[in-house]
Amino acid sequence: MADLLNRPLVKAWNAIGARKGSAAGSPGRIAIPVAGNIEEHKKVIMGFVNETGFDAFDEGTLKESWRQQPGAPFYCTDLSYDEMRSALASAEKVRLTARRDIAVQAVQERMGDKRTNPDADYIVRLHRALFTYSGKRITGSSKDCSDISRFSIKPFFNC
């Protein structure tokens, strides 16, 4: 994309849904991955990320930014800075398409149903269910898992 625009590019905020930031040091503060090829530009954007209430996580270069795409560990999982480190180590590019398609299928099944239309919390729970880090479950959800049980991913939630 940077080549098409003939401009430097820094990638951030594409891996998070509509979320409100929180004060630095807050427990459970969400981290946002930032990728770019020019360190100076990346540092500026990382400052903006912090100013908007999120921890900036340096993901590396644009070539490595596939971890921010649908089906990847950083995408819509609302991870903390420390969880991002684990996610980085567990990322598998070859599994992106399959994981993305599972998530899309689960969301599409619920679209248009006024009782079960997916909200931001559902999206995060669904994406977290697709990933385990070092054999550990991702924590943070106290909601019922019945809405994802047919996709055989329920065991990954701490509900």
PAZAPA-4460 file (N, C-alpha, C; in steps of 0.05 Angstrom, whole numbers, plus 32768, in hexadecimal, padded with zeros to 4 digits):
% residues 159
    n_x    n_y    n_z   ca_x   ca_y   ca_z    c_x    c_y    c_z   seq   type   mol
   8010   7FE8   8000   8000   8000   8000   8011   8019   8000     1      M     A
   8027   8019   8010   8039   8030   8010   8044   8036   7FF4     2      A     A
   8049   8020   7FE5   8053   8024   7FCA   803E   8030   7FB8     3      D     A
   8025   8027   7FBB   800F   8032   7FAB   800A   804F   7FB0     4      L     A
   800C   8057   7FC9   8008   8073   7FD1   8020   8084   7FCD     5      L     A
   8037   8077   7FC9   8050   8085   7FC8   8055   8097   7FE0     6      N     A
   804D   808C   7FF7   804F   809A   8011   8056   8085   8026     7      R     A
   8064   808D   803B   8069   807B   8051   804E   8074   805F     8      P     A
   804D   805D   806A   8034   8053   8076   803B   8046   8091     9      L     A
   802A   804C   80A5   802B   803E   80BE   800F   8033   80C3    10      V     A
   800F   8019   80CA   7FF5   800B   80CE   7FEF   8009   80EB    11      K     A
   7FD7   8013   80F3   7FCE   8012   810F   7FAF   8015   810F    12      A     A
   7FA3   800E   8124   7F86   8010   8129   7F74   7FFE   8118    13      W     A
   7F80   7FEF   8106   7F6F   7FDD   80F5   7F68   7FC3   8102    14      N     A
   7F75   7FBD   8119   7F71   7FA3   8125   7F5F   7FA5   813E    15      A     A
   7F51   7FBB   8141   7F40   7FBF   8159   7F25   7FC9   8150    16      I     A
   7F10   7FC0   815E   7EF5   7FCA   8158   7EF1   7FE4   8166    17      G     A
   7ED8   7FEC   8169   7ED1   8005   8176   7ED5   8002   8194    18      A     A
   7EEA   800C   819E   7EF1   800A   81BA   7EFA   8025   81C5    19      R     A
   7EF5   8029   81DE   7EFE   8041   81EC   7F18   803C   81F9    20      K     A
   7F2B   804F   81F7   7F44   804C   8204   7F42   8050   8222    21      G     A
   7F58   804B   8230   7F59   804F   824D   7F73   805B   8255    22      S     A
   7F75   8065   826E   7F8D   8072   8277   7FA5   805F   8277    23      A     A
   7FBC   806A   8272   7FD5   805A   8273   7FD7   804C   828E    24      A     A
   7FDF   8033   828D   7FE2   8023   82A6   7FC9   8016   82B0    25      G     A
   7FB2   801C   82A3   7F99   800F   82AB   7F9A   7FF1   82A7    26      S     A
   7F8F   7FE2   82BA   7F8E   7FC5   82B6   7F7D   7FBE   829D    27      P     A
   7F87   7FAB   828D   7F78   7FA3   8276   7F79   7FB6   825F    28      G     A
   7F8A   7FCA   8260   7F8C   7FDE   824A   7F93   7FCF   8230    29      R     A
   7F84   7FD5   821B   7F87   7FC7   8201   7FA0   7FD3   81F3    30      I     A
   7FAE   7FC1   81E6   7FC5   7FC9   81D5   7FBD   7FC8   81B8    31      A     A
   7FC9   7FD9   81A8   7FC4   7FDA   818B   7FDF   7FD6   817D    32      I     A
   7FE0   7FC2   816B   7FF8   7FBE   815C   7FFE   7FD5   8148    33      P     A
   8017   7FDC   8145   801F   7FF1   8133   8036   7FE6   8122    34      V     A
   8033   7FE8   8108   8048   7FDE   80F6   8050   7FF4   80E2    35      A     A
   8069   7FF5   80DB   8073   8009   80C8   8090   8004   80C1    36      G     A
   8098   800E   80AB   80B4   800A   80A2   80C7   8020   80AA    37      N     A
   80BC   8037   80B3   80CD   804D   80BB   80C9   8052   80D9    38      I     A
   80DE   804C   80E8   80DC   804D   8106   80D2   8068   8110    39      E     A
   80DC   807E   8105   80D4   8099   810D   80B6   809D   810A    40      E     A
   80AB   8094   80F3   808E   8097   80EE   807E   8085   8101    41      H     A
   8088   806D   8105   807B   805A   8117   8079   8065   8133    42      K     A
   808E   8071   813C   808F   807D   8158   8079   8093   815B    43      K     A
   8075   80A3   8146   8061   80B8   8147   8045   80AB   814A    44      V     A
   8040   8097   813A   8025   808A   813B   8022   807B   8156    45      I     A
   8037   806F   8160   8036   8062   817A   802F   8077   8190    46      M     A
   8039   808F   818D   8031   80A4   81A0   8014   80AB   819E    47      G     A
   8009   80AC   8186   7FEC   80B1   8182   7FDC   809A   818E    48      F     A
   7FE5   8082   818A   7FD6   806B   8196   7FD5   806E   81B4    49      V     A
   7FEB   8074   81C1   7FEB   8078   81DE   7FD9   808F   81E6    50      N     A
   7FD9   80A5   81D7   7FC9   80BC   81DE   7FAB   80B5   81DB    51      E     A
   7FA3   80A2   81CB   7F87   809B   81C8   7F7E   8086   81DC    52      T     A
   7F90   807E   81EF   7F88   806D   8204   7F8E   804F   8200    53      G     A
   7FA1   8049   81EF   7FA9   802E   81EA   7FC8   802B   81EC    54      F     A
   7FD1   8013   81F3   7FEE   800E   81F3   7FF6   8008   81D7    55      D     A
   800B   8015   81CD   8016   8011   81B2   8029   7FF9   81B3    56      A     A
   8024   7FE5   81A2   8035   7FCE   81A0   8044   7FCE   8185    57      F     A
   805E   7FCF   8186   806E   7FD0   816E   806E   7FB4   8161    58      D     A
   805F   7FB1   814B   805D   7F97   813E   8073   7F92   812A    59      E     A
   8081   7FA7   8122   8097   7FA3   810F   8091   7FB2   80F5    60      G     A
   8099   7FA6   80DF   8097   7FB3   80C5   807B   7FAD   80B9    61      T     A
   8075   7FBC   80A3   805C   7FB7   8095   805A   7F9B   808A    62      L     A
   8070   7F8F   8082   8070   7F74   8079   8067   7F60   808E    63      K     A
   806C   7F67   80A8   8064   7F56   80BE   8048   7F5C   80C8    64      E     A
   803B   7F71   80BD   8021   7F7A   80C7   800A   7F68   80C0    65      S     A
   800E   7F51   80B4   7FF9   7F3E   80AF   7FEC   7F35   80C9    66      W     A
   7FFA   7F38   80DF   7FEF   7F30   80F9   7FD9   7F42   8103    67      R     A
   7FD4   7F58   80F4   7FBE   7F6A   80FA   7FA6   7F65   80E9    68      Q     A
   7FA8   7F52   80D7   7F92   7F4C   80C4   7F7E   7F39   80D0    69      Q     A
   7F66   7F38   80C4   7F51   7F24   80CD   7F5C   7F08   80CD    70      P     A
   7F58   7EF9   80E2   7F61   7EDE   80E5   7F7C   7EDC   80F3    71      G     A
   7F88   7EF3   80FA   7FA2   7EF3   8107   7F9E   7EF9   8125    72      A     A
   7FB2   7EF2   8135   7FB0   7EF5   8152   7FAC   7F11   815D    73      P     A
   7FB4   7F26   814E   7FB0   7F41   8157   7F95   7F4C   8150    74      F     A
   7F87   7F40   813E   7F6F   7F4B   8132   7F56   7F48   8144    75      Y     A
   7F4C   7F5E   814E   7F33   7F5F   815E   7F34   7F4D   8176    76      C     A
   7F4B   7F4B   8183   7F4C   7F3B   819B   7F50   7F4B   81B5    77      T     A
   7F53   7F66   81B2   7F55   7F78   81C9   7F69   7F6E   81DD    78      D     A
   7F81   7F68   81D4   7F96   7F5E   81E6   7FA4   7F74   81F5    79      L     A
   7FAF   7F6D   820C   7FC0   7F80   821B   7FDC   7F7F   820E    80      S     A
   7FED   7F91   8216   8008   7F92   820B   8017   7F77   820F    81      Y     A
   8015   7F6C   8227   8022   7F52   822D   8016   7F3B   821C    82      D     A
   7FFC   7F3B   8219   7FEF   7F27   8208   7FF8   7F29   81EB    83      E     A
   7FFD   7F41   81E2   8006   7F45   81C6   8020   7F37   81C1    84      M     A
   8032   7F37   81D5   804C   7F29   81D2   8048   7F0C   81CD    85      R     A
   8036   7EFF   81DD   802F   7EE3   81D9   8022   7EDE   81BE    86      S     A
   8011   7EF0   81B6   8003   7EED   819C   8017   7EEF   8185    87      A     A
   802A   7F00   8188   803F   7F03   8173   804D   7EE8   816F    88      L     A
   8054   7EDB   8184   8063   7EC2   8183   8051   7EAB   8177    89      A     A
   8037   7EAD   817A   8025   7E98   8172   801A   7E9C   8156    90      S     A
   8020   7EB2   8149   8014   7EB8   812F   801C   7EA4   8119    91      A     A
   8008   7E9B   810A   800D   7E88   80F4   7FFF   7E93   80DB    92      E     A
   800F   7E9D   80C9   8004   7EA9   80B1   7FF3   7E95   80A0    93      K     A
   7FFB   7E7C   80A0   7FED   7E68   8090   7FD0   7E63   809A    94      V     A
   7FCA   7E6A   80B3   7FB0   7E65   80BE   7F9D   7E7D   80BC    95      R     A
   7FA6   7E94   80B2   7F96   7EAC   80B0   7F7C   7EA8   80A2    96      L     A
   7F7D   7E9E   808A   7F64   7E9B   807A   7F4F   7E8A   8088    97      T     A
   7F57   7E74   8093   7F44   7E62   80A0   7F38   7E6F   80B8    98      A     A
   7F48   7E7C   80C8   7F3E   7E89   80E1   7F2C   7EA1   80D9    99      R     A
   7F34   7EB0   80C5   7F23   7EC6   80BC   7F08   7EBC   80B3   100      R     A
   7F08   7EA6   80A4   7EEF   7E9C   8099   7EDD   7E91   80AF   101      D     A
   7EE8   7E85   80C4   7ED8   7E7B   80DB   7ECB   7E93   80E9   102      I     A
   7EDA   7EA8   80ED   7ECF   7EC0   80FA   7EB9   7ECD   80E9   103      A     A
   7EBE   7ECF   80D0   7EAA   7EDB   80BE   7E90   7ECB   80BE   104      V     A
   7E93   7EB0   80BD   7E7B   7E9F   80BD   7E6B   7EA2   80D7   105      Q     A
   7E79   7EA4   80EE   7E6B   7EA7   8107   7E5C   7EC2   8109   106      A     A
   7E69   7ED7   80FF   7E5C   7EF1   8100   7E45   7EF2   80EC   107      V     A
   7E49   7EE8   80D4   7E33   7EE9   80C0   7E1B   7EDA   80C9   108      Q     A
   7E1F   7EC4   80D7   7E08   7EB4   80E0   7DF6   7EC4   80F3   109      E     A
   7E02   7ED7   8101   7DF2   7EE7   8114   7DE9   7F02   810A   110      R     A
   7DF1   7F0A   80F3   7DEA   7F24   80E9   7DCC   7F25   80E2   111      M     A
   7DC0   7F3C   80E9   7DA4   7F40   80E2   7D90   7F35   80F7   112      G     A
   7D99   7F25   8109   7D88   7F1B   811E   7D89   7F2F   8135   113      D     A
   7D73   7F3D   813A   7D74   7F53   814E   7D79   7F48   816A   114      K     A
   7D75   7F2F   816F   7D7B   7F24   818A   7D99   7F1E   818D   115      R     A
   7DA6   7F15   8178   7DC1   7F0C   817B   7DD5   7F1A   8169   116      T     A
   7DCE   7F31   815F   7DE1   7F3F   814D   7DFC   7F43   815C   117      N     A
   7E12   7F3C   8150   7E2C   7F3D   815E   7E34   7F59   8166   118      P     A
   7E3D   7F5C   817E   7E47   7F76   8188   7E66   7F74   818A   119      D     A
   7E72   7F89   8192   7E8F   7F8A   8194   7E9A   7F75   81A7   120      A     A
   7E8D   7F70   81BD   7E96   7F5C   81D0   7E95   7F40   81C4   121      D     A
   7E80   7F3A   81B4   7E7E   7F20   81A7   7E95   7F1D   8193   122      Y     A
   7E9B   7F32   8184   7EB1   7F31   8170   7ECB   7F2B   817E   123      I     A
   7ED1   7F38   8194   7EEA   7F33   81A3   7EEA   7F16   81AE   124      V     A
   7ED4   7F0D   81BA   7ED4   7EF1   81C5   7ED8   7EDD   81AE   125      R     A
   7ECC   7EE2   8198   7ECE   7ED0   8181   7EEB   7ECE   8178   126      L     A
   7EF8   7EE5   8173   7F14   7EE6   816A   7F27   7EDA   817F   127      H     A
   7F22   7EE0   8198   7F33   7ED4   81AD   7F30   7EB6   81AD   128      R     A
   7F19   7EAC   81A7   7F14   7E8F   81A7   7F25   7E81   8191   129      A     A
   7F2C   7E8F   817D   7F3C   7E83   8167   7F59   7E80   816E   130      L     A
   7F62   7E8C   8184   7F7F   7E8C   818B   7F83   7E84   81A7   131      F     A
   7F97   7E73   81AB   7FA2   7E6E   81C6   7FBF   7E75   81C5   132      T     A
   7FC9   7E7F   81DB   7FE5   7E87   81DD   7FF3   7E75   81F1   133      Y     A
   8007   7E67   81E9   8017   7E55   81FA   8005   7E42   8209   134      S     A
   7FF0   7E38   81FC   7FDE   7E25   8208   7FCC   7E30   821D   135      G     A
   7FCC   7E4B   8221   7FBB   7E57   8235   7FA2   7E63   8229   136      K     A
   7F8D   7E63   8238   7F75   7E71   822E   7F77   7E8E   8231   137      R     A
   7F6A   7E9D   8220   7F69   7EBA   8223   7F52   7EC0   8236   138      I     A
   7F58   7ED0   824A   7F43   7ED7   825E   7F37   7EF2   8258   139      T     A
   7F23   7EF9   8267   7F18   7F13   8265   7EFA   7F14   825F   140      G     A
   7EEE   7EFD   8258   7ED2   7EFD   8251   7EC2   7EEF   8268   141      S     A
   7EAE   7EFB   8271   7E9C   7EEE   8285   7E82   7EE7   8279   142      S     A
   7E80   7EEA   825E   7E66   7EE5   8251   7E62   7EC7   824B   143      K     A
   7E4A   7EC0   8246   7E41   7EA6   823E   7E4D   7E9E   8223   144      D     A
   7E54   7E85   8220   7E60   7E7C   8206   7E4D   7E6F   81F4   145      C     A
   7E33   7E6E   81FA   7E20   7E5F   81E9   7E1F   7E6A   81CD   146      S     A
   7E26   7E83   81C9   7E24   7E8F   81AE   7E3A   7E86   819B   147      D     A
   7E4E   7E78   81A5   7E63   7E6F   8193   7E67   7E51   8195   148      I     A
   7E56   7E43   81A3   7E59   7E27   81A8   7E59   7E15   818F   149      S     A
   7E4A   7E1D   817B   7E48   7E0C   8163   7E61   7E0C   8152   150      R     A
   7E74   7E1F   8159   7E8C   7E21   8149   7EA3   7E12   8155   151      F     A
   7E9E   7E02   816A   7EB2   7DF1   8177   7ECA   7E01   8181   152      S     A
   7EC6   7E1A   8189   7EDC   7E2A   8193   7ED6   7E32   81B0   153      I     A
   7EC0   7E29   81BB   7EB9   7E30   81D7   7ECF   7E2A   81EB   154      K     A
   7EDE   7E14   81E9   7EF2   7E0F   81FE   7F07   7E24   8201   155      P     A
   7F0A   7E37   81EE   7F1F   7E4B   81F0   7F16   7E63   8200   156      F     A
   7EFC   7E65   8207   7EF3   7E7B   8217   7EF5   7E74   8234   157      F     A
   7EFA   7E88   8244   7EF8   7E85   8262   7EDD   7E92   8269   158      N     A
   7EC7   7E84   8266   7EAD   7E8F   826B   7EA3   7E85   8286   159      C     A
***
